[in-house]
């Protein structure tokens, strides 16, 4: 009689259906799991979900932080940049009756002073025109005039009015007549009257050329 063969089963070598030891399983995502038991696969899957949620929260926090940082930088840049101020030309011409041998720049914030200035500008006209009505609670007036020019065709151009901290910057340029056109040979004195909206905290108005260089500056007659 032949001797019987004995089958030796190694410890932990269970079936593929999960019958013990290192049996192969699949987690909730269908990935192979070699944990000792099915409960081990579930624990691993739970840990991975917690880690994924933590990463998602961290990403959201970082994203929000970056957004607020970007907003702060943009806001600071906008605050530092000069902001435009509303203005309008209320009178302009080439024959100012206010005599001066050089460039003139004057800030007016009272009705009586404005009426006197307007009458002086138009002193060569009969009858003199009536000054426009200005609400000096909300606006002020700036008078700019050049020195005498040898012919007609010159004029003052206002490019913009901006606020830079406590200073209003009035950017102007003097436009000369075209060289290839005939101009009347007569002495002129171009001028312009500009109404500017009042803004709180302004202490000075600076007259600048088209390159940004300060021509003249004047303190506001009274705080507003």
N, CA and C of each residue as an Amber inpcrd file, in Angstrom:
protein
   672
   0.8470000  -1.1880000   0.0000000   0.0000000   0.0000000   0.0000000
   0.8800000   1.2350000   0.0000000   0.4540000   2.1750000  -0.8850000
   1.2570000   3.4100000  -0.9420000   0.9380000   4.2970000   0.2510000
   1.9580000   4.9980000   0.7920000   1.6830000   5.9410000   1.9150000
   0.9150000   7.1710000   1.4210000   0.0070000   7.6650000   2.2700000
  -0.7680000   8.8650000   1.9000000   0.1040000  10.1140000   1.9190000
  -0.2080000  10.9910000   0.9270000   0.4960000  12.2980000   0.8860000
  -0.2350000  13.2880000   1.8050000   0.5370000  14.0000000   2.5530000
  -0.0440000  15.0130000   3.4330000   0.0680000  16.3910000   2.7820000
  -1.0220000  17.1660000   2.8700000  -1.0480000  18.5400000   2.3340000
  -0.7760000  19.5100000   3.4760000   0.2470000  20.3010000   3.2900000
   0.6080000  21.2990000   4.3230000   0.0980000  22.6610000   3.9020000
  -0.6750000  23.3290000   4.7530000  -1.2320000  24.6710000   4.4840000
  -0.4480000  25.6810000   5.2990000   0.1860000  26.6030000   4.5610000
   0.9980000  27.6160000   5.2400000   0.1030000  28.6070000   5.9880000
   0.5710000  29.0580000   7.1330000  -0.2520000  30.0030000   7.9230000
  -0.4950000  31.2920000   7.1410000  -1.7310000  31.8040000   7.1950000
  -2.0610000  33.0790000   6.5660000  -2.3190000  33.0060000   5.0840000
  -2.2620000  31.8240000   4.4840000  -2.4800000  31.7130000   3.0310000
  -3.9320000  31.3880000   2.7680000  -4.8230000  32.3310000   2.8870000
  -6.2500000  32.1030000   2.7280000  -6.6720000  32.1650000   1.2890000
  -7.9550000  32.0490000   1.0740000  -8.5270000  32.0870000  -0.2660000
  -8.6280000  33.5240000  -0.7450000  -8.8530000  33.7110000  -2.0610000
  -8.9700000  35.0420000  -2.6600000 -10.2820000  35.7160000  -2.3000000
 -11.2170000  34.9270000  -1.7260000 -12.5090000  35.5340000  -1.3970000
 -12.5040000  36.1670000  -0.0100000 -11.3130000  36.2420000   0.6360000
 -11.2220000  36.9150000   1.9370000 -11.2560000  35.9920000   3.0950000
 -10.9330000  34.7460000   2.9050000 -11.0080000  33.8050000   4.0080000
  -9.8200000  33.8350000   4.9140000  -9.3210000  34.9690000   5.3520000
  -8.3180000  35.0320000   6.4000000  -6.9740000  35.4890000   5.9230000
  -6.1010000  35.8700000   6.8640000  -4.7090000  36.2190000   6.6020000
  -4.5710000  37.3960000   5.6670000  -3.7130000  37.2040000   4.6210000
  -3.3790000  38.2810000   3.6820000  -4.2160000  38.1990000   2.4290000
  -5.4230000  37.7510000   2.5370000  -6.2780000  37.6190000   1.3520000
  -6.4000000  38.9550000   0.6530000  -6.4600000  38.9440000  -0.6740000
  -6.5130000  40.1710000  -1.4680000  -7.9570000  40.6550000  -1.5670000
  -8.1390000  41.9470000  -1.2610000  -9.4530000  42.5830000  -1.3450000
  -9.3660000  43.7910000  -2.2530000 -10.5120000  44.4830000  -2.4230000
 -10.5480000  45.7560000  -3.1490000 -11.3040000  46.7650000  -2.3060000
 -10.7650000  47.9870000  -2.2950000 -11.4100000  49.0210000  -1.4870000
 -12.6000000  49.6080000  -2.2380000 -13.1780000  50.7400000  -1.6820000
 -14.3880000  51.3170000  -2.2630000 -14.1500000  51.8960000  -3.6480000
 -12.8860000  52.1460000  -3.9880000 -12.5720000  52.6590000  -5.3190000
 -12.1670000  51.5510000  -6.2960000 -12.2440000  50.3300000  -5.8320000
 -11.9070000  49.2090000  -6.6950000 -10.4270000  48.9350000  -6.7890000
  -9.6090000  49.4940000  -5.8920000  -8.1700000  49.2740000  -5.9390000
  -7.7850000  48.0850000  -5.0730000  -6.7500000  47.3160000  -5.4440000
  -6.3220000  46.1610000  -4.6460000  -5.9280000  46.5810000  -3.2520000
  -6.2860000  45.7680000  -2.2870000  -5.9500000  46.0490000  -0.8980000
  -5.3870000  44.7730000  -0.2840000  -4.2120000  44.8780000   0.3300000
  -3.5490000  43.6930000   0.9110000  -3.5420000  43.7620000   2.4330000
  -4.4820000  44.5420000   2.9690000  -4.5720000  44.6190000   4.4190000
  -4.9720000  43.2610000   4.9780000  -4.6410000  42.9630000   6.2550000
  -4.9430000  41.6510000   6.8250000  -6.4170000  41.2910000   6.7790000
  -7.3170000  42.2490000   6.8770000  -8.7440000  41.9540000   6.8760000
  -9.4810000  42.9950000   6.0570000 -10.7380000  42.7090000   5.7510000
 -11.5430000  43.6770000   5.0150000 -11.6870000  44.9730000   5.8110000
 -11.7760000  44.8770000   7.1470000 -11.8810000  46.0730000   7.9640000
 -10.6680000  46.9700000   7.7700000  -9.4940000  46.3450000   7.5010000
  -8.2780000  47.1210000   7.2610000  -8.4060000  47.9460000   5.9980000
  -9.0210000  47.3560000   4.9510000  -9.2390000  48.0950000   3.6990000
 -10.1600000  49.2750000   3.9410000 -11.2020000  49.0610000   4.7130000
 -12.1380000  50.1430000   4.9970000 -11.4540000  51.2620000   5.7530000
 -10.5680000  50.8970000   6.7320000  -9.8510000  51.9230000   7.4840000
  -8.9280000  52.7180000   6.5680000  -8.2440000  52.0260000   5.6700000
  -7.3470000  52.7200000   4.7420000  -8.1290000  53.6680000   3.8460000
  -9.2610000  53.1920000   3.3760000 -10.0890000  54.0280000   2.5030000
 -10.5750000  55.2640000   3.2640000 -10.9630000  55.0960000   4.5180000
 -11.4230000  56.2150000   5.3340000 -10.3060000  57.2200000   5.5570000
  -9.0720000  56.7110000   5.8410000  -7.9230000  57.5980000   6.0320000
  -7.6500000  58.4260000   4.7950000  -7.7200000  57.7860000   3.6240000
  -7.4630000  58.4830000   2.3650000  -8.5040000  59.5660000   2.1150000
  -9.7720000  59.2750000   2.4630000 -10.8060000  60.2890000   2.2920000
 -10.5510000  61.4860000   3.1940000 -10.1340000  61.2290000   4.4400000
  -9.8450000  62.3230000   5.3740000  -8.6760000  63.1670000   4.8720000
  -7.6160000  62.4740000   4.3680000  -6.4580000  63.1990000   3.8450000
  -6.8430000  64.0370000   2.6310000  -7.6800000  63.4750000   1.7470000
  -8.1050000  64.2170000   0.5540000  -8.9100000  65.4510000   0.9530000
  -9.8020000  65.2970000   1.9700000 -10.5960000  66.4380000   2.4190000
  -9.7140000  67.5100000   3.0230000  -8.6580000  67.0790000   3.7610000
  -7.7300000  68.0410000   4.3610000  -6.9730000  68.8120000   3.2970000
  -6.5080000  68.0990000   2.2650000  -5.8000000  68.7580000   1.1580000
  -6.7160000  69.7480000   0.4590000  -7.9820000  69.3590000   0.2680000
  -8.9450000  70.2510000  -0.3910000  -9.1600000  71.5180000   0.4220000
  -9.3120000  71.3460000   1.7800000  -9.4900000  72.5250000   2.6330000
  -8.2770000  73.4290000   2.5870000  -7.0890000  72.8490000   2.6270000
  -5.8560000  73.6580000   2.5740000  -5.7520000  74.4160000   1.2580000
  -6.1160000  73.7440000   0.1610000  -6.0720000  74.3980000  -1.1540000
  -7.0360000  75.5680000  -1.2070000  -8.2430000  75.3510000  -0.6360000
  -9.2380000  76.4410000  -0.6180000  -8.7390000  77.6190000   0.1990000
  -8.1320000  77.3120000   1.3780000  -7.6020000  78.3840000   2.2370000
  -6.5060000  79.1630000   1.5350000  -5.5910000  78.4330000   0.8650000
  -4.5090000  79.0950000   0.1400000  -5.0570000  79.9430000  -0.9960000
  -6.0840000  79.4090000  -1.6810000  -6.6880000  80.1620000  -2.7850000
  -7.3090000  81.4570000  -2.3050000  -8.0320000  81.3910000  -1.1800000
  -8.6480000  82.6010000  -0.6420000  -7.5920000  83.5910000  -0.1770000
  -6.5330000  83.0790000   0.4520000  -5.4530000  83.9550000   0.8970000
  -4.7990000  84.6790000  -0.2620000  -4.5680000  83.9610000  -1.3480000
  -3.9620000  84.5780000  -2.5290000  -4.8800000  85.6340000  -3.1250000
  -6.2000000  85.3620000  -3.1270000  -7.1650000  86.3320000  -3.6650000
  -7.1320000  87.6280000  -2.8700000  -7.1480000  87.5290000  -1.5220000
  -7.1490000  88.7350000  -0.7050000  -5.8310000  89.4810000  -0.8190000
  -4.7240000  88.7640000  -0.9530000  -3.4270000  89.4130000  -1.1410000
  -3.3930000  90.1800000  -2.4500000  -3.9110000  89.5580000  -3.5100000
  -3.9580000  90.2220000  -4.8120000  -4.8530000  91.4590000  -4.7510000
  -5.9980000  91.3410000  -4.0650000  -6.9090000  92.4840000  -3.9420000
  -6.2380000  93.6260000  -3.1970000  -5.4840000  93.3050000  -2.1410000
  -4.8100000  94.3430000  -1.3560000  -3.7540000  95.0680000  -2.1860000
  -3.0240000  94.3070000  -3.0120000  -1.9960000  94.9270000  -3.8670000
  -2.6320000  95.8530000  -4.8800000  -3.7210000  95.4010000  -5.5120000
  -4.4120000  96.2310000  -6.5120000  -4.9870000  97.4770000  -5.8640000
  -5.5680000  97.3240000  -4.6660000  -6.1450000  98.4800000  -3.9730000
  -5.0730000  99.4910000  -3.6080000  -3.9120000  99.0040000  -3.1190000
  -2.8210000  99.9060000  -2.7530000  -2.2850000 100.6380000  -3.9670000
  -2.1690000  99.9180000  -5.0860000  -1.6730000 100.5590000  -6.3130000
  -2.6360000 101.6300000  -6.7810000  -3.9490000 101.3460000  -6.6930000
  -4.9330000 102.3410000  -7.0940000  -4.9200000 103.5540000  -6.1890000
  -4.6740000 103.3230000  -4.8790000  -4.6490000 104.4390000  -3.9430000
  -3.4460000 105.3410000  -4.1730000  -2.3090000 104.7160000  -4.5590000
  -1.0950000 105.4910000  -4.7880000  -1.1510000 106.2700000  -6.0890000
  -1.8670000 105.7490000  -7.0510000  -1.9310000 106.4160000  -8.3490000
  -2.7640000 107.6820000  -8.2550000  -2.4200000 108.7110000  -9.0810000
  -3.1650000 109.9630000  -9.0980000  -4.5440000 109.7210000  -9.6890000
  -5.5740000 110.2720000  -9.0300000  -6.9480000 110.1150000  -9.4960000
  -7.3940000 111.3880000 -10.2100000  -8.2280000 111.2320000 -11.2330000
  -8.6910000 112.3730000 -12.0070000  -9.7910000 113.1250000 -11.2570000
  -9.7900000 114.4450000 -11.4530000 -10.7480000 115.3250000 -10.7910000
 -11.5740000 116.0320000 -11.8680000 -12.8720000 116.1910000 -11.5930000
 -13.7580000 116.8450000 -12.5560000 -13.4340000 118.3300000 -12.6760000
 -13.4810000 118.8330000 -13.8970000 -13.2610000 120.2630000 -14.1370000
 -14.0030000 120.6680000 -15.4050000 -14.1390000 121.9960000 -15.6110000
 -14.7520000 122.5120000 -16.8290000 -14.1700000 123.8880000 -17.1320000
 -14.1060000 124.2140000 -18.4170000 -13.6360000 125.5290000 -18.8490000
 -14.8430000 126.4770000 -18.8560000 -14.7850000 127.5360000 -18.0570000
 -15.9200000 128.4580000 -17.9870000 -15.6740000 129.7300000 -18.8050000
 -14.4240000 130.0140000 -19.1430000 -14.1150000 131.1820000 -19.9670000
 -12.7120000 131.0190000 -20.5410000 -12.5420000 131.4610000 -21.7770000
 -11.2400000 131.3420000 -22.4400000 -11.1470000 132.3850000 -23.5400000
  -9.9660000 132.9400000 -23.7330000  -9.7800000 133.9440000 -24.7720000
  -8.3170000 134.2640000 -24.9970000  -8.0540000 135.2960000 -25.7960000
  -6.6680000 135.6590000 -26.1440000  -6.3240000 137.0890000 -25.7310000
  -7.2750000 137.7990000 -25.1050000  -7.0250000 139.1850000 -24.7000000
  -7.4220000 139.3710000 -23.2420000  -6.5380000 138.9970000 -22.3490000
  -6.8090000 139.1850000 -20.9310000  -6.4870000 140.6250000 -20.5440000
  -7.4570000 141.2750000 -19.8660000  -7.2270000 142.6370000 -19.3940000
  -6.4330000 142.6920000 -18.1080000  -6.1680000 141.5480000 -17.5110000
  -5.3730000 141.5070000 -16.2790000  -3.8960000 141.5340000 -16.6790000
  -3.2710000 142.6790000 -16.5280000  -1.9190000 142.9040000 -17.0220000
  -0.8680000 142.3050000 -16.0850000   0.1310000 141.6840000 -16.7100000
   1.2700000 141.1420000 -15.9750000   2.3810000 140.8580000 -16.9770000
   3.6330000 141.1510000 -16.6220000   4.7280000 140.9110000 -17.5640000
   5.1050000 139.4370000 -17.7150000   4.5100000 138.5780000 -16.9080000
   4.8900000 137.1650000 -16.9500000   3.6670000 136.2700000 -16.8060000
   3.9120000 135.0030000 -16.6600000   2.8720000 133.9910000 -16.5000000
   2.0630000 134.2730000 -15.2370000   0.7400000 134.1000000 -15.3190000
  -0.1300000 134.3360000 -14.1650000  -0.8800000 133.0600000 -13.7820000
  -1.0090000 132.8650000 -12.4670000  -1.6980000 131.6870000 -11.9340000
  -2.3560000 132.1070000 -10.6320000  -3.6750000 131.9820000 -10.5650000
  -4.4130000 132.4630000  -9.4020000  -5.5540000 131.5110000  -9.0690000
  -5.7270000 131.2450000  -7.7620000  -6.8020000 130.3810000  -7.2780000
  -7.8250000 131.2330000  -6.5460000  -9.0940000 131.1040000  -6.9230000
 -10.1700000 131.9030000  -6.3340000 -11.2350000 130.9620000  -5.7720000
 -11.6800000 131.2440000  -4.5400000 -12.7110000 130.3930000  -3.9410000
 -13.8420000 131.1970000  -3.3220000 -13.9490000 132.4830000  -3.6750000
 -15.0210000 133.3250000  -3.1450000 -15.6620000 134.1090000  -4.2790000
 -16.9530000 134.2930000  -4.1560000 -17.7090000 134.9380000  -5.2360000
 -17.2610000 136.3720000  -5.4830000 -17.0310000 137.1370000  -4.4190000
 -16.6310000 138.5380000  -4.5830000 -15.2850000 138.6450000  -5.3060000
 -14.3370000 137.7960000  -4.9350000 -13.0260000 137.8080000  -5.5980000
 -13.1440000 137.3920000  -7.0610000 -14.0420000 136.4470000  -7.3200000
 -14.2180000 135.9860000  -8.6990000 -14.8290000 137.0860000  -9.5650000
 -15.8100000 137.7990000  -9.0350000 -16.4280000 138.8800000  -9.7980000
 -15.4110000 139.9770000 -10.1200000 -14.5340000 140.2900000  -9.1630000
 -13.4830000 141.2890000  -9.3950000 -12.5110000 140.8190000 -10.4670000
 -12.0880000 139.5500000 -10.3700000 -11.1690000 138.9830000 -11.3590000
 -11.7930000 138.9620000 -12.7420000 -13.0330000 138.5500000 -12.8430000
 -13.7100000 138.4560000 -14.1430000 -13.8470000 139.8370000 -14.7970000
 -14.1730000 140.8500000 -13.9770000 -14.2960000 142.2110000 -14.5040000
 -12.9410000 142.7230000 -15.0000000 -11.8780000 142.3810000 -14.3200000
 -10.5360000 142.8110000 -14.7290000 -10.1130000 142.1340000 -16.0270000
 -10.4250000 140.8580000 -16.1740000 -10.0850000 140.1380000 -17.3990000
 -10.7580000 140.7800000 -18.6060000 -12.0080000 141.1760000 -18.4360000
 -12.8050000 141.7290000 -19.5460000 -12.9000000 143.2540000 -19.4990000
 -11.9180000 143.8860000 -18.8910000 -11.9520000 145.3530000 -18.7660000
 -11.8640000 146.0610000 -20.1140000 -11.3680000 145.3950000 -21.1410000
 -11.2760000 146.0130000 -22.4570000 -12.5360000 145.9010000 -23.2770000
 -13.5560000 145.2830000 -22.7570000 -14.8160000 145.1150000 -23.4950000
 -15.9020000 146.0210000 -22.9300000 -16.6420000 146.6340000 -23.8390000
 -17.7590000 147.4850000 -23.4390000 -19.0240000 147.0590000 -24.1930000
 -20.0930000 146.7520000 -23.4690000 -20.1390000 146.5930000 -22.0090000
 -19.4900000 145.2680000 -21.5970000 -18.9510000 145.1680000 -20.4010000
 -18.3320000 143.9190000 -19.9510000 -19.3710000 142.8280000 -19.7390000
 -19.0300000 141.5840000 -20.0310000 -19.9960000 140.4830000 -19.8290000
 -20.1950000 140.1860000 -18.3450000 -21.3170000 139.5960000 -18.0400000
 -21.5960000 139.1980000 -16.6470000 -20.8590000 137.8960000 -16.3220000
 -20.3300000 137.7770000 -15.1240000 -19.6250000 136.5340000 -14.7580000
 -20.5940000 135.3700000 -14.6120000 -20.1610000 134.1710000 -14.9350000
 -21.0290000 133.0010000 -14.7340000 -21.2240000 132.7130000 -13.2520000
 -22.3480000 132.0910000 -12.9270000 -22.6360000 131.7480000 -11.5400000
 -21.8470000 130.5030000 -11.1290000 -21.1520000 130.6280000 -10.0040000
 -20.3390000 129.5200000  -9.4890000 -20.7650000 129.2250000  -8.0540000
 -20.9960000 127.9600000  -7.7560000 -21.2920000 127.5400000  -6.3870000
 -19.9510000 127.2480000  -5.7060000 -19.4650000 128.2240000  -4.9460000
 -18.1480000 128.0760000  -4.3230000 -18.1610000 127.1690000  -3.1020000
 -19.3150000 126.6580000  -2.7410000 -19.3680000 125.6150000  -1.7080000
 -18.9010000 124.2810000  -2.2750000 -19.0480000 124.1260000  -3.5910000
 -18.6990000 122.8630000  -4.2360000 -17.5250000 122.9730000  -5.2050000
 -17.1760000 124.1950000  -5.6080000 -16.1470000 124.3660000  -6.6350000
 -15.2400000 125.5380000  -6.2980000 -14.1060000 125.5890000  -6.9860000
 -13.2270000 126.7440000  -6.9550000 -12.8160000 127.0490000  -8.3900000
 -12.2390000 128.2330000  -8.6050000 -11.8630000 128.6690000  -9.9500000
 -10.3660000 128.9500000 -10.0020000  -9.7460000 128.5010000 -11.0830000
  -8.3230000 128.7570000 -11.3050000  -8.1780000 129.6130000 -12.5560000
  -7.4140000 130.6960000 -12.4320000  -7.1350000 131.5840000 -13.5630000
  -5.6870000 131.3810000 -14.0090000  -5.4950000 131.1440000 -15.3190000
  -4.1550000 130.9780000 -15.8790000  -4.0380000 131.8940000 -17.0910000
  -2.9300000 132.6270000 -17.1670000  -2.6910000 133.5180000 -18.2910000
  -1.2040000 133.4970000 -18.6360000  -0.8960000 133.5960000 -19.9160000
   0.5030000 133.6260000 -20.3500000   1.0080000 135.0680000 -20.4090000
   2.2900000 135.1980000 -20.6500000   2.8430000 136.5110000 -20.9460000
   2.3630000 136.9440000 -22.3380000   2.6550000 138.1660000 -22.7270000
   2.2030000 138.6510000 -24.0330000   2.8190000 137.8430000 -25.1720000
   2.0210000 137.5780000 -26.1890000   2.4590000 136.8630000 -27.3870000
   2.4450000 137.8190000 -28.5790000   3.3400000 137.6080000 -29.5720000
   3.4920000 138.5660000 -30.6750000   2.4320000 138.4810000 -31.7670000
   1.5500000 137.4790000 -31.6760000   0.5350000 137.3450000 -32.7270000
  -0.6690000 136.5840000 -32.2010000  -1.6810000 136.5020000 -33.0450000
  -2.8510000 135.6870000 -32.7100000  -2.5040000 134.2090000 -32.9130000
  -3.3860000 133.3310000 -32.4940000  -3.1880000 131.8950000 -32.7170000
  -2.6760000 131.1180000 -31.5200000  -2.2450000 131.8110000 -30.4710000
  -1.7970000 131.1250000 -29.2540000  -3.0020000 130.8340000 -28.3570000
  -2.9240000 129.7120000 -27.6550000  -3.9970000 129.4110000 -26.6940000
  -3.4870000 128.4490000 -25.6240000  -4.1740000 128.4730000 -24.4900000
  -3.8330000 127.5890000 -23.3800000  -4.7390000 126.3610000 -23.4470000
  -4.1300000 125.1840000 -23.3950000  -4.8800000 123.9220000 -23.4440000
  -4.7580000 123.2270000 -22.0890000  -5.8940000 122.8660000 -21.5140000
  -5.9140000 122.1110000 -20.2530000  -6.0340000 120.6310000 -20.5960000
  -5.0130000 119.8610000 -20.2380000  -5.0190000 118.4230000 -20.5520000
  -5.7710000 117.6060000 -19.5110000  -5.5300000 117.8870000 -18.2340000
  -6.2140000 117.1220000 -17.1880000  -5.9850000 117.7690000 -15.8310000
  -6.8280000 117.3930000 -14.8800000  -6.6630000 117.7830000 -13.4820000
  -6.6810000 116.5000000 -12.6630000  -5.6360000 116.2790000 -11.8930000
  -5.5430000 115.0610000 -11.0930000  -5.2280000 115.3980000  -9.6420000
  -5.5490000 114.4400000  -8.7790000  -5.2290000 114.6010000  -7.3590000
  -4.0850000 113.6710000  -6.9980000  -3.0850000 114.2300000  -6.3500000
  -1.9480000 113.4500000  -5.8620000  -1.7920000 113.7550000  -4.3780000
  -2.3740000 112.9020000  -3.5510000  -2.3780000 113.0880000  -2.1010000
  -3.1090000 114.3860000  -1.7450000  -2.4160000 115.4050000  -1.2190000
  -3.0610000 116.6480000  -0.8100000  -2.9180000 117.7510000  -1.8600000
  -2.4930000 117.3920000  -3.0660000  -2.2340000 118.3750000  -4.1210000
  -3.0700000 118.0860000  -5.3520000  -3.6790000 119.1500000  -5.8970000
  -4.3230000 119.0610000  -7.2040000  -3.2950000 119.4860000  -8.2490000
  -3.1230000 118.6740000  -9.2780000  -2.1600000 118.9670000 -10.3360000
  -2.9230000 119.3410000 -11.6090000  -2.7470000 120.5720000 -12.0200000
  -3.4130000 121.1070000 -13.2050000  -2.4150000 121.0880000 -14.3650000
  -2.6300000 120.1680000 -15.2980000  -1.6940000 119.9820000 -16.4060000
  -2.1270000 120.8180000 -17.6020000  -1.2460000 121.7290000 -18.0450000
  -1.5760000 122.6120000 -19.1530000  -0.4220000 122.6450000 -20.1630000
  -0.7090000 123.2100000 -21.3160000   0.3200000 123.4880000 -22.3300000
  -0.1350000 124.6860000 -23.1520000   0.8460000 125.4290000 -23.6300000
   0.5620000 126.5920000 -24.4730000   0.7540000 126.1680000 -25.9180000
  -0.3110000 126.2440000 -26.6670000  -0.2900000 125.8070000 -28.0720000
   0.0020000 127.0110000 -28.9770000   1.0560000 126.8900000 -29.7790000
   1.4380000 127.9630000 -30.6960000   0.7200000 127.7960000 -32.0290000
   0.5750000 128.8820000 -32.7840000  -0.0930000 128.7790000 -34.0920000
   0.7800000 128.0150000 -35.0830000   0.1840000 127.3750000 -36.1000000
   0.9720000 126.6650000 -37.1200000   1.9180000 127.6280000 -37.8430000
   3.1220000 127.1880000 -38.0730000   4.1370000 128.0530000 -38.6930000
   3.8150000 128.3720000 -40.1440000   3.0600000 127.5110000 -40.8100000
   2.7690000 127.7130000 -42.2340000   1.4750000 128.4800000 -42.4760000
   0.9000000 129.0580000 -41.4380000  -0.3450000 129.8250000 -41.5950000
  -0.1310000 131.2750000 -41.1600000  -0.7630000 132.1690000 -41.8860000
  -0.6500000 133.5840000 -41.5610000  -1.4570000 133.9040000 -40.3110000
  -0.8550000 134.6760000 -39.3970000  -1.5260000 135.1160000 -38.1810000
  -1.4370000 136.6380000 -38.0850000  -2.4930000 137.2280000 -37.5690000
  -2.5090000 138.6870000 -37.4010000  -1.4100000 139.1060000 -36.4320000
  -0.6540000 140.1180000 -36.8300000   0.4230000 140.6310000 -35.9780000
  -0.1830000 141.5930000 -34.9710000  -0.5590000 141.0490000 -33.8460000
  -1.1890000 141.8140000 -32.7820000  -0.7930000 141.1930000 -31.4500000
  -0.5760000 142.0280000 -30.4770000  -0.1950000 141.5220000 -29.1660000
  -1.3920000 140.8340000 -28.4950000  -1.1760000 139.6320000 -28.0300000
  -2.2450000 138.8830000 -27.3580000  -1.7670000 138.3910000 -26.0060000
  -2.7330000 138.0450000 -25.1700000  -2.4310000 137.4790000 -23.8500000
  -3.4660000 136.3800000 -23.5740000  -3.1900000 135.1480000 -24.0330000
  -4.1620000 134.0560000 -23.8470000  -4.4220000 133.7820000 -22.3600000
  -5.6460000 133.4060000 -22.0570000  -6.0260000 133.1010000 -20.6790000
  -7.0740000 131.9940000 -20.6840000  -7.3080000 131.4180000 -19.5050000
  -8.3550000 130.4180000 -19.3280000  -8.8150000 130.4510000 -17.8800000
 -10.1120000 130.2740000 -17.6850000 -10.7080000 130.1470000 -16.3540000
 -11.2510000 128.7280000 -16.2240000 -10.8300000 128.0360000 -15.1920000
 -11.1800000 126.6220000 -15.0030000 -11.9280000 126.4420000 -13.7020000
 -13.0990000 125.8180000 -13.7750000 -13.8500000 125.4650000 -12.5580000
 -13.4980000 124.0370000 -12.1760000 -13.0780000 123.8620000 -10.9180000
 -12.6390000 122.5420000 -10.4380000 -13.4750000 122.1400000  -9.2340000
 -13.8880000 120.9090000  -9.2250000 -14.6730000 120.3910000  -8.1020000
 -13.8220000 120.3380000  -6.8380000 -14.3840000 120.8480000  -5.7440000
 -13.6720000 120.7980000  -4.4700000 -13.6140000 119.3680000  -3.9370000
 -12.4900000 119.0450000  -3.3170000 -12.3360000 117.7450000  -2.6750000
 -11.7380000 117.9610000  -1.2910000 -12.2390000 117.2590000  -0.2750000
 -11.7090000 117.4400000   1.0840000 -10.2460000 117.0130000   1.1800000
  -9.4940000 117.7490000   1.9970000  -8.1000000 117.3940000   2.2300000
  -7.1130000 118.0310000   1.2740000  -7.5800000 118.7750000   0.2720000
  -6.6710000 119.4180000  -0.6820000  -6.0850000 120.6800000  -0.0470000
  -4.7820000 120.8250000  -0.0990000  -4.1060000 121.9760000   0.4910000
  -3.3630000 122.8250000  -0.5360000  -3.1620000 122.2780000  -1.7370000
  -2.3450000 122.9990000  -2.7160000  -2.7820000 122.6560000  -4.1280000
  -2.6210000 123.6320000  -5.0300000  -2.8370000 123.3950000  -6.4570000
  -1.5290000 123.6960000  -7.1800000  -1.0780000 122.7470000  -7.9670000
   0.1750000 122.9060000  -8.7070000  -0.1200000 122.9490000 -10.2000000
   0.5000000 123.9010000 -10.8650000   0.3910000 124.0240000 -12.3120000
   1.5880000 123.3120000 -12.9200000   1.3310000 122.3000000 -13.7670000
   2.4330000 121.5140000 -14.3330000   2.3630000 121.5400000 -15.8530000
   3.5380000 121.3500000 -16.4830000   3.5680000 121.3240000 -17.9420000
   3.2900000 119.9210000 -18.4530000   3.3760000 119.7270000 -19.7800000
   3.0190000 118.4230000 -20.3530000   4.0120000 117.3200000 -20.0120000
   5.1610000 117.6890000 -19.4010000   6.1430000 116.6890000 -18.9620000
   6.0490000 116.4070000 -17.4640000   5.1090000 117.0810000 -16.8000000
   4.9260000 116.8580000 -15.3690000   5.7370000 117.7750000 -14.4760000
   6.4900000 118.7240000 -15.0460000   7.2900000 119.6550000 -14.2560000
   6.3950000 120.7570000 -13.6810000   6.6130000 121.0940000 -12.4140000
   5.8070000 122.1210000 -11.7560000   6.2330000 123.5010000 -12.2430000
   5.2510000 124.2560000 -12.7680000   5.4990000 125.6300000 -13.2230000
   5.3490000 126.5900000 -12.0520000   4.2150000 126.4790000 -11.3860000
   3.9300000 127.2680000 -10.1890000   3.0210000 126.4530000  -9.2930000
   2.9660000 126.8340000  -8.0360000   2.0330000 126.1970000  -7.1030000
   1.4900000 127.2520000  -6.1570000   0.2930000 126.9900000  -5.6370000
  -0.3430000 127.9440000  -4.7340000  -1.1860000 127.1970000  -3.7110000
  -1.1140000 127.6600000  -2.4700000  -1.9130000 127.0460000  -1.4150000
  -3.3750000 127.4340000  -1.6030000  -4.2640000 126.5630000  -1.1650000
  -5.6900000 126.8590000  -1.2240000  -5.9710000 128.0370000  -0.2670000
  -6.7090000 129.0500000  -0.7160000  -6.9560000 130.2140000   0.1320000
  -7.5590000 129.8810000   1.4930000  -8.4540000 128.8680000   1.5450000
  -9.0070000 128.4680000   2.8380000  -9.2240000 126.9570000   2.8020000
  -9.1060000 126.2880000   3.9380000  -9.2680000 124.8280000   3.9500000
 -10.6730000 124.4340000   3.5560000 -10.7710000 123.2690000   2.8750000
 -12.0830000 122.7120000   2.5320000 -11.9810000 121.2100000   2.4650000
